[in-house]
Amino acid sequence: MEPTTLIGFLAAILGTICWVPQLVKALRSRQVEDLPMGTNLLLLSTITLWLIYGILLKEWPLILANLFSICCVGTIVWAKIIWGKR
């Protein structure tokens, strides 16, 4: 594996695992009132564009990191829609 690809994967891993604690907390507590919907929708849009960019470039670090991030942030948005109406 080339050094640039290795650095890309390392950056992808570190940049995406930061969403896991927030996701776990939201799913366990079902308390999502403090999570801003606008910010999370903007982030979801941004991550989706990065995914498309990664696909166009065929860069696996970008593709995998953004797929994982979309799953995490998408689940947070879903939780906000479902549980945020309390």
N, C-alpha and C positions, 0 to 999 in steps of 0.2 A: 504494500500500500504506500502510495506516495505521501511525503510529509504534508503537502497541502490538503490532501484528502483526510489525513489523520487529524490535522488541526480543525478542519471543517466538522468532522464528526465530534470531536471534543467540544467545540463551541456549540454544536447542536445539542449535545447531551446536557451541558451546563445551562444553556439557555432555555431548555424545555422543562427540565425537572423542577424549575421554580414554580410551575403551576400546580404540581401534584399536592403540596400541602393545602393550598387554597381549595382545590377540588375535593380533597378528602374531608376537610373541615365542613365545606358546604353540604356534602352528601351525608355526613354523619349527623350534623346538627339541624339541617334543613333551615338554617337561619341565613338568609341571603339578602335581607333588607339593606345591609350596608354595602352591598356590591353594586356599583353604578352600572346600570344597563347600557347607557350610551358609551361608556368607556370600553366595556366588554364587547359590544357590537363593533365598535371601531377597530378594536384589536383583532377580532375575528375576521373582519374584512381585510385588514393588513396581512394577517397570517395567510389568508386564502390567496392573496396576490403574491406573496412570497412563495407559496406552494406552486402556483402557476409558473412563476419565474423559474423555480428550480426544475420543474418538469420540462420547460422549454430548453433549458440549458443541459438537461439530463445530469443534474448534480444531486447525487443521492443524499449527501448530508442535508441539503436544503429540503429535499422531498420528505425524507423521514422525519426530520425535526418538525417541519410544519404540519405534517399529517398528525403527529402526536400532539402538537400544540392545538390544532383544530379540534381534536377529540376532547382535550381538557377544557379549553375555553368554550367550545360548543356545549359541553355538558354543564358548565357554569351558567351559560346563557339559558339553557333549557331549565335548569333548576330555578333560576331567577323568574322565568315565565311561570313555571308551575307553582313554586312555593312563595314567590314574592307578593302574592295577593292577600296574604294573611292580614 
